[in-house]
Amino acid sequence: MIRSKARPPRTITLLAVAAALAATACSGTTNAGDTKDGFTQAPQSDGPLTVWVDSTRLPAAQLYQKQHPAVKMDIVTYDGDANGSNYLQTKVSLFNRTGNGWPDVVFSSQNNEATWAVTAKFAAPLNKGLIPQSLLDGWANNANQPCTVDGVVHCLRNDLSQTVLWYNAALMTQWGYTVPTTWEQYEALGKKVATEHPGYLVGAAGDTFTPEIYLWASKCGANHITGPKAVAVNTTSPACTRMASLLDRLVAAKTMSTSSVFSSDFDKNEADKILMMPGPSWYGGSLFQGTFKTPKGQVGIAPMPHWADDPSPSAGNVGGGTWLLSAHSAHLKAATDFLTWVTTSDDYQGKLAVGYPAYAPAAKTWLAAQAASGYYANDITAPLQAAAGQVWPDWGYGQFSQEAIWAATVTPGLTAGKTIVSMLPAWQKAIADYARSDGYQVTE
Amino acid sequence: MTTVGSRPRPSRAAPAFVAGYVTLLVAFGIVPTAYAIYFAFTDNEGAFAGLANFAVAAADFRFLPAIGHVALYLVCWLAALVVLVVALALLLHRLGASGAGRTLRLLYYLPGALAGAAGVMVWLFVLDPVVSPVGFLLRALGYETFGQVIAPGNLPVLFAAIAFWTGAGGWIVVLYGALNTISTEVLEAARIDGAGAWQTAWRTQIPLLRKWIVYMVILAFAGGTQLFVEPQLLSQASVGVAGRDYSPNQLSYDFAFQNDNVNTAAAISVELLVVGLVVAAVFVVRSGFFDAD
């Protein structure tokens, strides 16, 4: 029997129309395909708000849930894309194929998520109506630069990771040393330590973010993102070679470690031998207080050294996570509320967060809390606030991972005894190759 | 006299058992393979692309190094597999059903019972001289740090060691089973002819194991070309020192999820499939794998 020619009974037709009307009514204020706030929004509904966080940001989501018990939340812990795992990108790529599964809000420890998340149509524009400009103005200068593509903000920076010079104030006083203000003084002190206190360190160059601490602060143009898909790469300019040479000389003097500060061998053999250590703002809580268990009152902060002939001091940056809101979210109001709270709340950013908040008012609370803890040997407020405004803006965030490229290209050679200067051309070639494979126009 | 009607009827259970296998083979073997082949020869719009995706893969700066890495790894892994697995299986067979034999069988099998990723995690600790239970050996070899141990030149040997540790136990048990099928009369004859343990193994047992060894090499080769978990986890643990595009399979993964180019990723997968099939065919033909005994 061929049923297709039979007319549907009137009752069934009416039921179908009623069901369609009911579905439209239940879909909330926005219909499929409606363009609002600068993007095409999904039909809105009442389901649970799905939030992806790493383990460090889990307390943030939990605190929000505690303070907002009426909000139904599904908190998922993932690796936060740590070490450039690309977990989020992988999953979003699959969700884009299946047409569902996207989290509403997600935290990433990587600053370059916007570079693919915008192309993949995952990240919703935030400054087109979802979040008022008056609130966005509260972020530190250039803090949301990694999130901005063609003038549109697609994520919010969680924390800044500006670099400063950490030092052991007790040893400095005991040995009669002065904290260096220039790289020339820094190197001279490093060599002096090699002679007078062999075994002690003035820094470590064995981490994947070594270029972001030292070469970025030296204004080395290895990673100048000049457009959404354009990068200028020059690793052999004087700004690069003089910092690489300085590192090589201190490695040779054995006062610059070639181990990672997070490796077991550093923890066992070198963690208690740190006189100075250029590094990001999160070194204090995460590394010295957390991993190394350095006693209270020993660690101080000074501004990053600068070259004596450079009148404008500059700092590098190591990380600082971002929060993204899904353009596919069916709970935009709840998602926006959570995103706003988690990035600006004094209760979380000011009092609980481990890193220097990117939202300036919360940063003040955070600095006050850090100062009140009495852990540091000096007042950390001024150096951190100054460094927050000194991050050199000509080092950007491309889709390719600078950390992974440095790790694969330079770190093995450094471990094998090669100089960094000798590997700068290979580093440049690797950056250019990876950038091109990601579709970047490369200028060398 | 033969009665035609007495011929045993095939059991009805047999097709049911085979159907289960065939269903899974189609669902998780043939359909995904066909899907990958479709992707490999089309562009992202679904239009026929000829060999364009293969050309993109071959022209990528990471492609040849990845092939070289896996080729080196396969040399180490297959050599270790053939020599050590056969030797350990012979040793096990010699110990027979003694308590030591039973214990060794369990010990050989145990690492294979760990899931691949968990096995690699164990090795991440084993290879760190500071926390490794065999740290003294690593230090004796001149390695003081994890970074020194996982130097790029060491990776083929390290991956082969990890693969051997996680995968060889099962093969030892298989070859031990194969050795048990050799008739005692044959071994007895060899002994009466004056063959010692070494000569019995070399001239009698190993030739009779040939097909099992070929079978092992074919599967190990195909598995080896798929190298992924070991370098991927080591890359994570070493924060990139091992490289996230060390093997063609990782490169394929990167094309799919880093470069958003599923078609080129599929082309690399198809190439790996073709290489595995060709090598299997060569081994099968050269070894007379399907010849009747």
Contacts between the chains, C-beta under 8 A, distances in Angstrom:
chain1	res1	chain2	res2	distance
A	83	B	236	5.7
A	83	B	239	5.2
A	83	B	240	7.0
A	84	B	240	7.1
A	84	B	244	7.7
A	85	B	236	6.5
A	86	B	257	5.9
A	86	B	258	6.1
A	89	B	257	5.9
A	89	B	258	7.1
A	90	B	257	4.2
A	93	B	256	7.3
A	93	B	257	5.4
A	93	B	260	6.4
A	116	B	260	7.5
A	119	B	260	7.7
A	120	B	260	7.2
A	206	B	147	6.9
A	207	B	239	7.5
A	208	B	239	4.7
A	208	B	240	5.8
A	258	B	147	7.7
A	259	B	145	5.8
A	259	B	147	6.8
A	260	B	147	7.3
A	260	B	239	7.1
A	263	B	130	7.9
A	263	B	145	6.7
A	263	B	146	6.0
A	263	B	147	7.1
A	264	B	128	5.7
A	264	B	130	4.1
A	264	B	131	5.3
A	264	B	146	6.9
A	265	B	128	7.8
A	265	B	129	7.2
A	265	B	130	4.8
A	265	B	144	6.7
A	265	B	145	4.5
A	265	B	146	6.8
A	267	B	130	8.0
A	268	B	130	5.3
A	399	B	258	7.9
A	401	B	240	7.4
A	403	B	239	6.9
A	403	B	240	6.2
A	404	B	240	4.0
A	404	B	244	6.0
A	405	B	240	7.9
A	406	B	240	7.7
A	407	B	238	7.2
A	407	B	239	5.4
A	407	B	240	3.1
A	407	B	241	5.0
A	408	B	240	5.5
A	408	B	241	6.6
A	408	B	242	7.8
A	408	B	243	4.6
A	408	B	244	7.8
A	411	B	147	7.0
A	411	B	240	7.7
A	411	B	241	5.2
A	412	B	147	7.7
A	412	B	151	5.7
A	412	B	152	5.3
A	412	B	241	5.9
A	415	B	145	7.4
A	415	B	147	4.5
A	415	B	148	5.7
A	415	B	151	6.5
A	416	B	151	6.3
A	433	B	61	4.7
A	433	B	62	8.0
A	437	B	60	6.4
A	437	B	61	7.1
A	437	B	62	7.4
A	437	B	259	6.4
A	438	B	258	7.3
A	438	B	259	6.4
A	439	B	259	7.7
